[in-house]
Amino acid sequence: MPQATTAPPSATSGTVTTRFRLALLWILFSATNYGYGISELNALQPILTCHSRDSTITDLVLPIATGCIPLTESQFGLVTSLFTLGGLVSSFLISPVSKSLGWGRKTCITWSSIAGIAGGSVLGLSSGIGGLGMGRFFQGLGSGIGVVMVPIFLNEISPVALKGNIGVLNQFSIVLGIFVAQAIGASWLGSDGKYWRAVPLTSGLVSLLQLVATYSVGLESPGWLEGEGKAVVGSGTVARDRADEIRSMLWSAKEVQSWKEGRSSGGARTDEERQGLLAGDSEYEDTNSTANRSSERHQVGLMGLFKDPEVKPGAILIVLTQLGQQLSGINAVLYYSVGILGSILPALAGSIGILITVINIIMTFPPIYLIDEHRVGRKSLMVGSAIVMSVASALLGAGIVYGYKMITNFLVGSAFLPVKNMLASYDQNHTGGAVFYIFSLTNLITAIVVARMYRYNPE
């Protein structure tokens, strides 16, 4: 499988333009909102279930005025899991719907922001379980689109030299969203019955900013234009010209010229790692150029991932790793850490949730350096990540059962990154982004199972 390219930090400024950076932020808003949605109700659990005080007749009749919504623990779990259900539905449908309607990446991101605005607004103004559930479901719809489209979009607009590093920003944005949600929820906004609605409304505001940015810095993916977009545009030549025009807006003149030269010579450029390992091997270069042209003609579809011998091992590994990560209960901690850890460290439950996300953010960056096969490599990172995740989960379980106060389970954050980075190793021309759909579906299916099966009992 092709390896991700890691460019030196100094290469970034001379490779891309300011418009590229702005477009990058616009795309990553969807990833940030996904992370925000995971944890936004976590710190609000005492308010939404009226555990902070006894519910009154006023709470039952007019909860929007008092702020306290008397949900049962089961109802709170249902509302929480509807976010993941919405994500599952949209991530499963976005591929066939976008292809049948001719939607590009920009249109998909636009609908993601619209769903986010609707979800955040409904959730922030709700006074009962119906509104809360509907708001969470709409938020999930928007996040599901983002989970699938953001990695593909980033891959298609990035110069070859930056694809590996830019891909890491997706994961960073997700954990940043989780952190912001935990921090706002732990502040006075999340603990006050009158102001807790600012937490979900913040999510809607982020989506609104993204929607506004769509009409100022948003643009279509050049990769989509040269692929599925040909049928929409009507001509392969017109599609290629538009794609080159967009690349000229995003990349430096030198990078665009290098791209055109590589395309005219018969195939996309190989990445730096392969050039270093296989320099001088003319036979490989001829074979690789032929393979690139063949990949462009015959992309692997969603169902073909587990039949194609080239991508089958990696696809299976991604599914198994995602199953292990999700079923280890990490989403239960992100959804319910205040309830779970409150029985051990009541005064620090909110702070522990924030600390977990801080570790996640920090652990986003080591793989950028370590993922090189000359250092640690993907396989070793994956194995090490799984081991740390298993040990941390065992320590967390022991701490909850036996009441240990000092549990250093925060290393579980290191389990997040290698999986995301491994996706960068797939040939986008060969898989056509199908691997991202498998990744997203596995992630969301297992997440909703955990969210619905878990029950927090304060007794």
N, C-alpha and C positions, 0 to 999 in steps of 0.2 A: 504493500500500500504506500502511496506517496506520503512523504513526511511533511510536517508543517514547517514553514520557514520562519526563522527567528532573525529579525533584522536588528542591527545595532541601533541604540536609541538615537544616535546622531542622524540616522537616515530618514527619520520621520519628517523633519522639517523641510527637507529638500525633495521629498517624494510626493507630498499631498498639499492641497491648498486649504485656505481658510474655509471655503465652501464645503470641502470634504469634512472638516471637523464639525461644522454646524450640522451637516446632514447626519453625521455619526450620532450627535446628541439627540437629534430628532428621532432616529430609529431606536436608540437605546432607552427612550422614555417608556416604550412598551415593556422592555425587560425590567426596568425599575418598578413599574406598576405591578408586574407579576410578583416580584419579591415583596412589595408593599402589601399586596392582597393576601399573601400567605400569613402574615403576622399581625394584620391590623386589628383583628378582634381579640388577639391573645390577651393584652392588658385590659381590654374592656370587659372581660368575662364577669368580674364581680358586679359591674354596673348592669350589664345586660341580663344577669340572672338575679339581680337585687340582693346579692350576698353582702353588699356593704351596709345594708340596713333592711329592716322588715318592710315589705311592700304594703302600701296603703290602698284605700279605695280610689284615691286620686291617681295612683300609679296604674291601676287597672283600667280606669275610665279614660284618662288623658295622659298616657305615658310620654307623649312628645313634649308636654309642658314640664314634667318633673325630671325626665331623663332616664328614669328607671323603667326597664322593660322586664316584667317578671317572667322570664323564660325558665323552663326546666333545663336540667343538664342535657337531657336528650334533645330538646329543641335547640339548644345552643350548638350541640354537635351537628345537628342537621343543617343549621344555617351555615356553620363553618364549612361543611363538606360540599355544600351547593356551589361554592367557588370552584372547587376542583371538578365537580360535575359539569359546570359550564365550560371549563377549560377542556375537558375531555370531548365534549360535543363539538366545540369549534375547531379544535385541533384535528379531529377526525374528518370534519366536513370541509375545512378550508381548502384542501388540495383539489378535490373534485369540483367544488363550487367555483373556485377561482379559475380553473381551467375551462369549465363549461361557459362561464360568463365573460371570459377574457379579462379577468382582473389581473393587473400587474402587482408588483410588490408594494408600490405606493398606495394603490387602492386598498389593499389588505391592511396596511398600517393605518389608513384613514378609518376603516371600519373598526379596527381595534381601539382607536381613540374614542370613536363615537360610543361604542359599547362601554368603555371605561367611564365616560361622562355620565351616561345613563345610570350605570351601576352605582357610582359614587353618590350621585344626587339622590337616587331612590333610597339607598342605604342610610344616608345622612338625615333624611327627612321621615324615616319610617317610625311607626308607633306600635308595630306588632310583628309577629313572626312572618306574616305574609310578605310585608314590605321588605323586611330584612332578608328573607330568602330570595326574593326577586332581585334585590340589589346585588346580593352576592353572586347570583347566577349570571347576571349581566356583566359583572366584573370578571367573572371566570371566562365568559365568552370572549371578551377583549383580550384577556391574558393568554388564552389558548391560542388565539391567532398570533400573538406576539411570540410565544414560545416556539412556534413553528417557523415563523417568517424572519425573525430577527437574525438568527445565525446564517440563514441562506442569504439574506439581504447584505449582511456585513461581508460575507464571502464574495459576493458578486460585485460590490463596489470597491473593494480594496485592491491596491496594487499587489502583485505577486509577492514582493519582498516583505509586505506587512501583514499578510493573511493570518499567520499564526498569532502575532501579537494583538491584532485587532479583534480576533475571535475571543480572546480572554476577556475583553471588555463586556461581553454579554453576561458572563458569570459574575463579573465585578458589579455590574448594574443590578443584577438580581439580589446579591447579598447586601448591596447598598440600600436597596428598597426595603429589605427585611430589617436592616439596622434602623432606618429612619422611622419605620412603623413602630418598632419596639421603643425607640427613644421618645417619640411623640406620645405613645400610649403610656409610658412610664412617667411622663411629665404631668403637670397639673391639668392639662387638657384631657388626658385620658382618665384621670381619677376624679374629675368633677362631673357630677350628674348633669349639669347644665351645658357643659362644653364638650362632652365626649364626641358629639357629632362632627366636630372639626376634624377628627381622625379620618373617617371615610370621605368627608368632603375634600380633604387634601388630595386624596387619590383622584377624585373627579377634576380637581384643579390641574393636576399634572396632565391628565388626558386632554383637558381643554387647551393647555399650552401646546401640546403636541399637535392638536387639530389646527390651531392657528399657524404653527410652524409648517404644516403641510403646504400651505399656500404661499409661504415665503422662502423656505429653504428646502422643502421636500422635492424629490425628483424620482424618476423611475430608475429601476435597476438596469444597467447596460447588459448584464448577463441575461436578464429576462427578455429584453428586447431582441437579443440575438438568438434566443431559444424559442420559448413559447410565444413571445411577442410578435414573431414574424407573421403569424396568421392574423393577429389583430391589426398590425400596421398595414399589412397587405403586400409587402414586398421585402425580400431579404436584404436588398441593397439599401432601401430606406431605413430599415431597422438597424442595419450596421452603421449607417451614417449618423443616426440619432444616438446610438450607443457611443460612438466615437466622440460626438459632441458633448455628451454627458461626462465621459472620461476626461475630456479637455477641461471641464469645469472643476473636476475633482482632483486630478493628478497634475503634477508638474509637466511642463512641455517635454522634458527629457524622458520622463516615465511613459508618456503617451507615445512618443516616437519609438521608444524601445519596445512597447507593446505591439505597435503596428509592424515593426520589423520582424518580431517573433511570429506574428500571425502570417505575414506574407512568406516567411521561410518554410511554412508547412506545419506549424503546430505551436502550441503554447510553450512558453519557456519552462524548463525544469527548475525546481527549487534549488536553493543553495546546498542543501545537504546532499542531494543526488549528484550535483555537479562535483562536489568534493569527493564523493565516493567512487564515481564512475567517469571521472575526467579522462578523455583520451580514448574512450571506448566507442568508436564510431559505429560499431554494430549495434550497440545498445541505443545510441541516439537515433539510428534509422528505425529501429523497432519501436522506440518510444513515440516517434512522430507518427508512425502508422497507427499505433494504439490510440493516440490522441484523436486522430481523425476518425477511427472506428468508434471511439467512445462518443464522439459528437453525433454520430449517425444512430448509435444504438444505446440509448440511455436505459439504465436499469430502473424499472418501475417499483412501486411499493411492494407488490407481491413477489417481484423477482429478486428482492434482496437476499432471501434465504435459499435461492436456487443458483445464483451466480457464484462460482467458486472463488472469485476474486474478493468479493465483499462479504460472503457468508460468515467466515470466522469472526470478523469484526462486528458484524451485526448481532450475532449470537452473544458475543462478549458484552456488548452494550446492553442488551436486554437483561442478561444475568446480573450485571453490575448494578443496573438500575433497580432490579427486583431486590437485590441485597440491600442497597442503600435505603430504599423506601420502606421495606419490611423491617428494617432494623429499628424503625420508630422515630427517625429524625424529624419527619413531618409532624408527628404527634408532639414532639418537643416544641417545634416552631409554632404549632397551632395552640398548644395548651401548656406552655412552660410555666405560666403563672400558677395554674392549677396543680401541675405535677410537682414542681419544686416548692410550692408554697407549704406543703406538708413537712418539708425538711428544713427549709430556711425561709420562713414567712416574710421576714423583713427584707430579704435580699432576692426574692423570686424575680421581681422585675429587672433588677440589676444583672442577675445571672443571664437572663434572656438577652440583654444588650451585650454582655460579655461574649456570649456564644457567637453572636453575629459579628462582633469585632474580630474574633479569631477567624471567622469565615472570610472576612475581608482581607486580613493579613495573609491567609493561606492561598489567596487568589494569585499572588505574585511569584512564589518560588517555582511553580511549574514552568513559567516562562523561560527560566534559565535551565532548569533541570530536565526539561522534556527532550533536549538534544540527546541523540543516541550515543554521543561521545561522552556524555556525563552520566545521567541516570537512565533516560529513555522512557518511552510510554509504558512498556510492559512492566518494568520495575515500579514505576509510579502507581500503576493500577494495582499491583499486588500489595505494595506497601500501604496504599490507601485502604484497601479492603481489610488488611490486618489491623491497622489503627482503628478503623471503624468498628470492627468486631470487639477489640479490647475495650474501647471507650464505651460501647453499648453495654458490655458486661459490667463495667465499673458503675455506670449510671444505674443499671438495674440493682446492683448490690447496694448502692447508696440509698435508693428508694426503699428497698425491702428492709435493710438493717439500720437505716437512719444515720449512715455515716455523714459527717458534716463536710469533710474535705474530700471531694470527688473531682479529680482533674479530667473530666470527660470532654473538655472543650476541644481536644484534639480531633474530635469527630469532624470539625470543620475541614480538615485536610482531605476528607473523603469526597468533597464536592468537586474539586477542580479537575483532576486527571480525566474524569469521564467527559467533561465538557471539552477539554483540550484534545482528547482523542478524536473527537468529531472532525477536527481540522485535518486529520490524516486522510480523509476520504476524498477521492477525486470527484469534484463537483460535476464535471462534465460526464462522468460515468454513471453516477448515482442520480443526478438531477435533483438532489436535495431529498431523495426518498428516505435516506438514513435519518434525517432530522425528524421525519414524521414518526418513524419507529421509536426513536428516542423519546419524543414528546408523549406519544401514546402510552408507552411503558411507564413513564414517569407519572402521568396523570392517573392511569388506571390503578396503580399500586397506591398512590397518594390518597385517592378517594376511598379505597378499601380501609386504609389505616385510619383515615378521618372518621369513617362511619363506625368502625369496630371499636374504637377507643371510647371509653366512658370514664369520665372523671367523677369520683364519688368523694366529696369532701368529708364524709363521715369516716 
